[in-house]
Amino acid sequence: MAKKENNVASESESESKSESEYESDDDDEIDQHLTRLNKKDKLMMLKFIEKIGEQNETKEELLIKKIKCLEKLTKEHEKLKCSHASLVKSYENLSIEQTHTINSLSCV
């Protein structure tokens, strides 16, 4: 049993080590590519990164607007559900009254 637990622990440690190694390998590879770029290419890269950041901000703003709109529509939907329930209840009451009226008229 102890061997199995040790194996499981060592496997999870090796998995976490390999993930961090992959991340550092990626960072190293990126750094190597960046050092090879000339000044003009580095400036172009920075512009791309800025554009991506601006697009992300724009997407976030749109999501916030959509969320606010959905919240507003949800509130409106709740109001309409309440109105609908009230109208259904009124209809049922009127239907019952009509039935009573018809019955009382038929007796006369």
N, C-alpha and C positions, 0 to 999 in steps of 0.2 A: 504494500500500500504506500509506504513512504517513498519507494522508488517512483511510483506513478505520480505522486504529488510533486516530487522533485523534477520529474520529466516535464510535467505540465508547467511548473514555475519557470523552468529553464527555457521552454518553448515560448512562453509569453514574453520573457525577457529578450530572447533573440528576435522575436517579432518586433518589439518596440525599438530595439537597437537597429534593426534593419530599416525600419521606417525613418528613423532619424538620420541614418546613414544615407538613405535615398534623398532626403531633403537636403542634406549638406552636399551631396553629389550634385544635385540640381543647382544649388546656389553656386557651387564651384564652377559648374559648366557655364552658367549665366555670366559669372564674373569673367571667365576666360573669353567669352564672346564679346563682352563689353570692352575689354582691354584691346581687342583687335580692331574695334571700330575707330574711325577717324572722328575728328571734332564735329564735322558736318552731320555724320550719321548719328552721333550721340545726341546732338540737338534735335534731330528728326525724331529719335526715340523718345526724348522728353516731351516733344509736342504730341506724339501719339499717346503717351501716358496721360498727359493733361486732357486730351480730348476724351479718352476713355473715362477719366474721372468726371468730366463735365456731363457725359452721357449718363453715367451712373447717378449723378445728382438729379438730372432731368427725369430719369426713370423713377427715382425715389419720390420726387415731387408729384409725378403723375399717379403713383401708387397711393400717396397720401390723399390726393384729390379724389381718387376712386373710392378709397375707404370711407372718406367723409360722405361721399355721395351715397354709398351703400348703407351707411348708418342712417342717413336721412330717409332713404327709401324704406328701410326696416321700420323706422318709427311711423312713417306714413302707412305702411302695411298693417301695423298693429292697430292704428286708428281705424283703418278701413275694416279690419276684422271685427272690431268692437261695434262699428256702425252696422255691419252686416248682421251680426248676432242680434242687435237691437231691432233691426228691420224684420228679421225672421220671427222674433218674438211678437212684434206688433202684428205681423201677418197672421200668425197663429191665433192671437187674441181676436182679431177682426173676423177670421174664419169661424171661430167658435161663436162669436156674437151673431154672425150672419145665420149660422145654423139654428141658433136659439130663436132668432127673429122669424125665420121661415117656419119653424115648428110651431111657434105661438100663433102665427097667421093662419096656418093650416087648421088649428084648433078652433078658430073663430068662425 
